[in-house]
Amino acid sequence: MRFLRCADTGVLVEVADLAEVIALRAALEADPVPGVTDVVPAARTLLLRVGPGTDPDAVAEAVSGLRPDPGAGRGAGETVTIPVSYDGEDLDDIAELTGLTRRGVVEAHTGALWTVAFCGFAPGFGYMVGDDPRLHVPRRGEARTRVPAGSVALAGEFTGVYPRSSPGGWQLLGRTDAGIWDLDRDPPGLLRPGVRVRFTEAGTS
């Protein structure tokens, strides 16, 4: 781990890869470090926000003493189910890229257990990692100027759900009516770091 001061209210922890981010976030959730008020994961970093009067150097020392379990972070926690209509514009391209049939892509996506690794891009957008490497596909060569809200997509090792209409370059699998971001809900984001996700095919039990 590499520790960097972030102004006077935070510590940025750099780690080797996303697997270490997930494991360290899980370790901090299981064994909170005194003075840390928020943990914000990203692809290779965690930002630790600290409360008033907390010494960031003491926080860094405490975190450096943690021994995260490499398998932690994906096997526990809240699970949500998201129904999807698998009629995305890029479904045929995804099938070609993966070597699967259209039906095989749907079965792989619904058969995988996904975990929200971190959030970003737009409020409520969760970067989810799964356990089926066959679904790793590149981004589109050219981004769309408008991706409809509720679009379910793939890019790299991630799947995601667009919480609102926006530009985007991910491969579109389908769409969902699930409320991904709702300011009247507490918390407003359905997809938060550590949440596990199961996708189901809309109209099936």
Contacts in CASP RR format, 6 or more apart in sequence:
PFRMAT RR
TARGET T0000
AUTHOR 0000-0000-0000
METHOD contacts of the structure
MODEL  1
MRFLRCADTGVLVEVADLAEVIALRAALEADPVPGVTDVVPAARTLLLRV
GPGTDPDAVAEAVSGLRPDPGAGRGAGETVTIPVSYDGEDLDDIAELTGL
TRRGVVEAHTGALWTVAFCGFAPGFGYMVGDDPRLHVPRRGEARTRVPAG
SVALAGEFTGVYPRSSPGGWQLLGRTDAGIWDLDRDPPGLLRPGVRVRFT
EAGTS
1 13 0 8 1.000
1 14 0 8 1.000
1 15 0 8 1.000
1 24 0 8 1.000
1 63 0 8 1.000
1 64 0 8 1.000
2 13 0 8 1.000
2 14 0 8 1.000
2 15 0 8 1.000
3 11 0 8 1.000
3 12 0 8 1.000
3 13 0 8 1.000
3 14 0 8 1.000
3 60 0 8 1.000
3 63 0 8 1.000
3 64 0 8 1.000
4 11 0 8 1.000
4 12 0 8 1.000
4 13 0 8 1.000
4 14 0 8 1.000
5 11 0 8 1.000
5 12 0 8 1.000
5 56 0 8 1.000
6 12 0 8 1.000
6 47 0 8 1.000
8 56 0 8 1.000
9 49 0 8 1.000
9 50 0 8 1.000
9 51 0 8 1.000
9 56 0 8 1.000
10 47 0 8 1.000
10 48 0 8 1.000
10 49 0 8 1.000
10 50 0 8 1.000
10 56 0 8 1.000
10 59 0 8 1.000
11 47 0 8 1.000
11 48 0 8 1.000
11 50 0 8 1.000
11 56 0 8 1.000
11 59 0 8 1.000
11 60 0 8 1.000
11 63 0 8 1.000
12 45 0 8 1.000
12 46 0 8 1.000
12 47 0 8 1.000
12 48 0 8 1.000
13 24 0 8 1.000
13 45 0 8 1.000
13 46 0 8 1.000
13 47 0 8 1.000
13 48 0 8 1.000
13 60 0 8 1.000
13 63 0 8 1.000
14 44 0 8 1.000
14 45 0 8 1.000
15 21 0 8 1.000
15 24 0 8 1.000
15 44 0 8 1.000
15 45 0 8 1.000
15 46 0 8 1.000
16 44 0 8 1.000
17 44 0 8 1.000
18 43 0 8 1.000
18 44 0 8 1.000
18 117 0 8 1.000
18 129 0 8 1.000
18 157 0 8 1.000
19 70 0 8 1.000
20 68 0 8 1.000
20 70 0 8 1.000
21 41 0 8 1.000
21 42 0 8 1.000
21 43 0 8 1.000
21 44 0 8 1.000
21 45 0 8 1.000
21 46 0 8 1.000
21 117 0 8 1.000
21 118 0 8 1.000
22 41 0 8 1.000
22 72 0 8 1.000
22 73 0 8 1.000
22 74 0 8 1.000
22 115 0 8 1.000
22 117 0 8 1.000
22 129 0 8 1.000
22 194 0 8 1.000
23 68 0 8 1.000
23 69 0 8 1.000
23 70 0 8 1.000
23 71 0 8 1.000
23 72 0 8 1.000
23 73 0 8 1.000
24 46 0 8 1.000
24 63 0 8 1.000
24 66 0 8 1.000
24 68 0 8 1.000
25 39 0 8 1.000
25 41 0 8 1.000
25 46 0 8 1.000
25 73 0 8 1.000
25 193 0 8 1.000
25 194 0 8 1.000
26 68 0 8 1.000
26 69 0 8 1.000
26 72 0 8 1.000
26 73 0 8 1.000
26 76 0 8 1.000
26 194 0 8 1.000
27 66 0 8 1.000
27 67 0 8 1.000
27 68 0 8 1.000
27 69 0 8 1.000
27 72 0 8 1.000
28 36 0 8 1.000
28 39 0 8 1.000
28 46 0 8 1.000
28 48 0 8 1.000
28 63 0 8 1.000
28 66 0 8 1.000
29 39 0 8 1.000
30 72 0 8 1.000
31 66 0 8 1.000
33 48 0 8 1.000
33 59 0 8 1.000
33 62 0 8 1.000
33 63 0 8 1.000
34 54 0 8 1.000
34 62 0 8 1.000
35 50 0 8 1.000
35 51 0 8 1.000
35 54 0 8 1.000
35 59 0 8 1.000
36 48 0 8 1.000
36 49 0 8 1.000
36 50 0 8 1.000
36 51 0 8 1.000
36 54 0 8 1.000
36 59 0 8 1.000
37 49 0 8 1.000
37 50 0 8 1.000
37 51 0 8 1.000
38 47 0 8 1.000
38 48 0 8 1.000
38 49 0 8 1.000
39 46 0 8 1.000
39 47 0 8 1.000
39 48 0 8 1.000
39 49 0 8 1.000
39 193 0 8 1.000
40 46 0 8 1.000
40 47 0 8 1.000
40 49 0 8 1.000
40 118 0 8 1.000
41 117 0 8 1.000
41 118 0 8 1.000
41 193 0 8 1.000
42 118 0 8 1.000
43 117 0 8 1.000
43 118 0 8 1.000
43 127 0 8 1.000
48 59 0 8 1.000
48 63 0 8 1.000
50 56 0 8 1.000
50 59 0 8 1.000
73 115 0 8 1.000
73 194 0 8 1.000
74 113 0 8 1.000
74 115 0 8 1.000
74 129 0 8 1.000
74 131 0 8 1.000
74 196 0 8 1.000
75 113 0 8 1.000
75 115 0 8 1.000
75 196 0 8 1.000
77 194 0 8 1.000
77 195 0 8 1.000
77 196 0 8 1.000
78 194 0 8 1.000
78 195 0 8 1.000
78 196 0 8 1.000
79 195 0 8 1.000
79 196 0 8 1.000
79 197 0 8 1.000
79 198 0 8 1.000
80 190 0 8 1.000
80 191 0 8 1.000
80 195 0 8 1.000
80 196 0 8 1.000
80 197 0 8 1.000
80 198 0 8 1.000
81 197 0 8 1.000
81 198 0 8 1.000
81 199 0 8 1.000
81 200 0 8 1.000
82 152 0 8 1.000
82 161 0 8 1.000
82 176 0 8 1.000
82 178 0 8 1.000
82 197 0 8 1.000
82 198 0 8 1.000
82 199 0 8 1.000
82 200 0 8 1.000
83 176 0 8 1.000
83 177 0 8 1.000
83 178 0 8 1.000
83 199 0 8 1.000
83 200 0 8 1.000
83 201 0 8 1.000
83 202 0 8 1.000
83 203 0 8 1.000
84 109 0 8 1.000
84 110 0 8 1.000
84 152 0 8 1.000
84 173 0 8 1.000
84 174 0 8 1.000
84 175 0 8 1.000
84 176 0 8 1.000
84 199 0 8 1.000
84 200 0 8 1.000
84 201 0 8 1.000
84 202 0 8 1.000
85 174 0 8 1.000
85 175 0 8 1.000
85 176 0 8 1.000
85 201 0 8 1.000
85 202 0 8 1.000
86 102 0 8 1.000
86 105 0 8 1.000
86 106 0 8 1.000
86 109 0 8 1.000
86 173 0 8 1.000
86 174 0 8 1.000
86 201 0 8 1.000
87 174 0 8 1.000
87 175 0 8 1.000
88 151 0 8 1.000
88 172 0 8 1.000
88 173 0 8 1.000
88 174 0 8 1.000
88 175 0 8 1.000
89 172 0 8 1.000
90 140 0 8 1.000
90 153 0 8 1.000
90 171 0 8 1.000
90 172 0 8 1.000
90 173 0 8 1.000
91 102 0 8 1.000
91 105 0 8 1.000
91 172 0 8 1.000
91 173 0 8 1.000
91 174 0 8 1.000
92 102 0 8 1.000
93 171 0 8 1.000
94 100 0 8 1.000
94 105 0 8 1.000
94 137 0 8 1.000
94 154 0 8 1.000
94 171 0 8 1.000
94 173 0 8 1.000
95 101 0 8 1.000
95 102 0 8 1.000
95 104 0 8 1.000
95 105 0 8 1.000
97 137 0 8 1.000
97 138 0 8 1.000
97 171 0 8 1.000
98 105 0 8 1.000
98 108 0 8 1.000
98 134 0 8 1.000
98 135 0 8 1.000
98 137 0 8 1.000
99 134 0 8 1.000
100 108 0 8 1.000
100 134 0 8 1.000
105 135 0 8 1.000
105 173 0 8 1.000
106 201 0 8 1.000
108 132 0 8 1.000
108 134 0 8 1.000
108 135 0 8 1.000
109 135 0 8 1.000
109 154 0 8 1.000
109 159 0 8 1.000
109 173 0 8 1.000
109 199 0 8 1.000
110 198 0 8 1.000
110 199 0 8 1.000
110 200 0 8 1.000
110 201 0 8 1.000
111 132 0 8 1.000
111 198 0 8 1.000
111 199 0 8 1.000
112 130 0 8 1.000
112 131 0 8 1.000
112 132 0 8 1.000
112 135 0 8 1.000
112 199 0 8 1.000
113 130 0 8 1.000
113 131 0 8 1.000
113 196 0 8 1.000
113 197 0 8 1.000
113 198 0 8 1.000
114 128 0 8 1.000
114 129 0 8 1.000
114 130 0 8 1.000
114 159 0 8 1.000
114 196 0 8 1.000
114 197 0 8 1.000
114 198 0 8 1.000
114 199 0 8 1.000
115 128 0 8 1.000
115 129 0 8 1.000
115 130 0 8 1.000
115 194 0 8 1.000
115 195 0 8 1.000
115 196 0 8 1.000
115 197 0 8 1.000
116 126 0 8 1.000
116 127 0 8 1.000
116 128 0 8 1.000
116 191 0 8 1.000
116 192 0 8 1.000
116 193 0 8 1.000
116 194 0 8 1.000
116 195 0 8 1.000
116 196 0 8 1.000
116 197 0 8 1.000
117 126 0 8 1.000
117 127 0 8 1.000
117 128 0 8 1.000
117 129 0 8 1.000
117 158 0 8 1.000
117 193 0 8 1.000
117 194 0 8 1.000
118 126 0 8 1.000
118 127 0 8 1.000
118 193 0 8 1.000
119 125 0 8 1.000
119 126 0 8 1.000
119 127 0 8 1.000
119 191 0 8 1.000
119 192 0 8 1.000
119 193 0 8 1.000
120 126 0 8 1.000
120 127 0 8 1.000
122 162 0 8 1.000
122 163 0 8 1.000
122 164 0 8 1.000
122 166 0 8 1.000
123 163 0 8 1.000
123 164 0 8 1.000
123 181 0 8 1.000
123 188 0 8 1.000
123 189 0 8 1.000
124 163 0 8 1.000
124 180 0 8 1.000
124 181 0 8 1.000
124 188 0 8 1.000
124 189 0 8 1.000
124 190 0 8 1.000
124 191 0 8 1.000
125 160 0 8 1.000
125 161 0 8 1.000
125 162 0 8 1.000
125 163 0 8 1.000
125 180 0 8 1.000
125 191 0 8 1.000
126 160 0 8 1.000
126 161 0 8 1.000
126 191 0 8 1.000
127 158 0 8 1.000
127 160 0 8 1.000
128 158 0 8 1.000
128 159 0 8 1.000
128 160 0 8 1.000
128 191 0 8 1.000
128 197 0 8 1.000
129 157 0 8 1.000
129 158 0 8 1.000
130 157 0 8 1.000
130 159 0 8 1.000
133 157 0 8 1.000
135 154 0 8 1.000
135 159 0 8 1.000
136 156 0 8 1.000
136 157 0 8 1.000
137 154 0 8 1.000
137 155 0 8 1.000
137 156 0 8 1.000
137 171 0 8 1.000
138 155 0 8 1.000
138 156 0 8 1.000
139 155 0 8 1.000
139 156 0 8 1.000
139 169 0 8 1.000
139 170 0 8 1.000
139 171 0 8 1.000
140 169 0 8 1.000
140 170 0 8 1.000
140 171 0 8 1.000
141 169 0 8 1.000
142 169 0 8 1.000
143 167 0 8 1.000
143 168 0 8 1.000
143 169 0 8 1.000
144 167 0 8 1.000
144 168 0 8 1.000
144 169 0 8 1.000
145 167 0 8 1.000
146 165 0 8 1.000
146 166 0 8 1.000
146 167 0 8 1.000
147 153 0 8 1.000
147 162 0 8 1.000
147 165 0 8 1.000
147 166 0 8 1.000
147 167 0 8 1.000
147 168 0 8 1.000
147 169 0 8 1.000
147 170 0 8 1.000
147 172 0 8 1.000
148 162 0 8 1.000
148 165 0 8 1.000
148 175 0 8 1.000
149 162 0 8 1.000
149 163 0 8 1.000
149 164 0 8 1.000
149 165 0 8 1.000
150 161 0 8 1.000
150 162 0 8 1.000
150 163 0 8 1.000
150 175 0 8 1.000
150 176 0 8 1.000
150 177 0 8 1.000
150 178 0 8 1.000
150 180 0 8 1.000
151 161 0 8 1.000
151 162 0 8 1.000
151 172 0 8 1.000
151 174 0 8 1.000
151 175 0 8 1.000
152 159 0 8 1.000
152 160 0 8 1.000
152 161 0 8 1.000
152 172 0 8 1.000
152 173 0 8 1.000
152 174 0 8 1.000
152 175 0 8 1.000
152 176 0 8 1.000
152 199 0 8 1.000
153 159 0 8 1.000
153 160 0 8 1.000
153 161 0 8 1.000
153 162 0 8 1.000
153 169 0 8 1.000
153 170 0 8 1.000
153 171 0 8 1.000
153 172 0 8 1.000
153 173 0 8 1.000
153 174 0 8 1.000
154 160 0 8 1.000
154 170 0 8 1.000
154 171 0 8 1.000
154 173 0 8 1.000
155 169 0 8 1.000
155 170 0 8 1.000
155 171 0 8 1.000
159 173 0 8 1.000
159 199 0 8 1.000
160 170 0 8 1.000
160 191 0 8 1.000
161 176 0 8 1.000
161 178 0 8 1.000
161 180 0 8 1.000
161 191 0 8 1.000
162 168 0 8 1.000
162 180 0 8 1.000
163 179 0 8 1.000
163 180 0 8 1.000
163 181 0 8 1.000
163 189 0 8 1.000
164 181 0 8 1.000
176 202 0 8 1.000
178 190 0 8 1.000
179 190 0 8 1.000
180 189 0 8 1.000
180 190 0 8 1.000
180 191 0 8 1.000
181 188 0 8 1.000
181 189 0 8 1.000
181 190 0 8 1.000
182 188 0 8 1.000
182 189 0 8 1.000
182 190 0 8 1.000
191 197 0 8 1.000
END
